[in-house]
Amino acid sequence: MDTLLAGSDYNQLRAFVAVGEMLSFSRAAEALGVSPSALSQMVRGFEERVGVRLLNRTTRSVSLTDAGRNLFQRVRPAVSELADAVGQVQRYREGPTGTVRVHAFRSAAETYLAPMLGAFAQACPDVVLDVTLDDAVIDVVAAGFDAAIRIGEVIERDMIAVRLGPELRQIAVASPDYLAAHGRPEQPRDLVEHRCIRWHWPGRPTPYAWEFFENGSWFEVAVNGPLIVNDKDLVIRAALQGVGIAFPVEYAVRTHIAEGRLVPLLEPWSAPFPGMFLCYPRQRQMAPALRAFIDAVRRPELLR
């Protein structure tokens, strides 16, 4: 049967099933949207390929032969299932439906995903967002995700990247109580003598080495301290309690700095870096559900 169904033979098989269901070439032709003569030619061509007469035809009636009845009973469910499957796939083309899997850094989700979830659910009720919040740097495509939101410096080169926000800056901060007890670092390399709150980037074997900028290039300082965590909010809370010096993204501690709970340090060495981007693989035909999600993240005001 595999060889019989090569090329355009599915259309011939579909034509045979339609005639077998209605036992009328004219009604079957109308259902398929073809002329009776074209339908007759398809059925005749199928019979020639099979090598067996499948239909008895007179000027007044059409009936199945024994071979035709046996074939009809076996292939009719399969043809119906194929038609349903194709119709379901075509609905993806007609409108947003299906599941969109998204991998997002936690801070990115707070800023760019959380505010648009309600409006997106109303605008695209047939789309399921499957969101994983994780600061690990993974291969988005290999892990089965459709899109990701992450900082620009860790986006794969073959991905399409859309900027979502401004550049970011990390800044060393400490509480006034910590500085009163331990003093203030005057340059980044002084940090090795201080108690630092380290962040463990998920999926990496060692804590993140703090990055600073000087004379046109970046350099790292491998700090030490009494606390290692994998949650950036906990880093800030520990710094507020005087556990040590932290190195968060500036916008996350701006209020604490303004109100005097944290003191900025080493600012001349803190340079901006690419902020958050929405990224997704290049593709010729994008599913409407993914396109709707991308548009919603880029321009959430359109959902209102």
Number of C-alpha atoms within 10 A of each C-alpha: 6 5 8 13 14 9 8 10 16 14 15 21 21 20 25 28 23 23 24 23 15 15 19 17 24 16 15 22 20 12 13 13 10 13 14 17 12 13 24 18 14 20 25 17 15 24 18 12 14 12 9 12 16 24 21 12 14 8 5 6 10 16 17 19 15 12 12 19 14 12 16 21 13 10 15 18 12 11 17 12 12 12 12 12 11 10 11 11 12 11 13 15 14 10 15 21 20 17 15 19 17 22 26 24 18 17 19 22 18 12 13 21 19 10 13 18 15 11 16 21 14 12 16 16 12 14 21 15 17 12 16 15 16 17 21 15 17 17 12 20 13 7 10 11 19 18 23 26 28 27 23 18 12 11 21 15 8 10 16 15 21 15 17 19 16 12 14 16 17 21 25 23 27 27 23 19 16 20 17 9 9 13 11 17 17 10 12 22 14 12 21 14 12 17 19 24 24 25 22 18 19 17 11 10 8 10 17 17 16 19 17 21 16 11 6 5 7 12 12 13 15 13 21 17 16 10 14 16 16 14 14 21 13 14 23 25 12 19 23 22 15 20 21 25 31 29 24 20 17 18 13 14 19 13 12 17 17 11 9 12 18 27 20 20 20 16 16 12 19 19 16 16 14 16 17 25 24 26 25 23 17 11 9 6 7 13 19 18 22 22 12 20 21 17 13 20 20 17 12 18 10 12 16 9
